[in-house]
Amino acid sequence: MKLTIVTGITGKLGEEYLNYFKNQENNLSVGFSRRKPLRKNKKTKYLLADLLNKKEVENEISRLDFSR
């Protein structure tokens, strides 16, 4: 299984990257943003955090399940 982390998912480029990776085999996509995205897809795990805030990022990443 591959893990893909995309930042800036509320922007057009970030959203398009998520759309691309959601169709890839054996891929877990994680999207980071400061704001909730307007559109979501079921194959992506969404995390809300400001990437400049280390504590927020650590808290969000700790919620991920890497056991697959």
N, C-alpha and C positions, 0 to 999 in steps of 0.2 A: 504494500500500500504506500502510495506517495502522499505527502502532505504539502499542500500549496497554501501559502499565506499571502493574502492580498490586502494591501492597505489603501486607504482612501476610497472605500467602496461606494460612497455616496456620490462620487464624481463619475463622469462618463467613462473615463479610461478604466477605473477600478471596477465599475459595473460590468464593462465588456470583458475584462479578464475573468471575472467570476462566471460570466455566461460561457466563456470558452472552456474553463476548467470543469464546469459542472457536467459536461458531456464526456469527459475523459474516464477511461476504465481505471479502476483501482486507485482512485484519487479522492482524498478528503480535502475539501477547500474550507479555509477559515478566512473570514473577512473582518477586517478591523476598520472602525470608524469612530469618530467622536459623536456622530449623530445616528439615529436610527435610519436605516435605508428605507426609501419609499417602496421599493419592490424587493421581494425576497424569493429565493428559490429553495426548494426542499433539500437540495444536496449540499448546502453550505451551512456551516456553523458561523453565526454572527456574534462578534464580540464588540462591545462598546468601551472604548478607552482612548484617552489622549496619549499618543505615542511618546510625547515628551514627559509624561508622568509615569515614572518607572513603577511605582506602587500599583497604579491602575492596571498597567499592562501585566504585571506579575499576578495580580488577583484574577484577571480574566483568563490568562493562560493556565492557571492552576485548575480552572473548571473543565479544561479539555480532557477527554478520555483517549489516551494513546494506546490502549490495550488491544486494539484490533490488529 
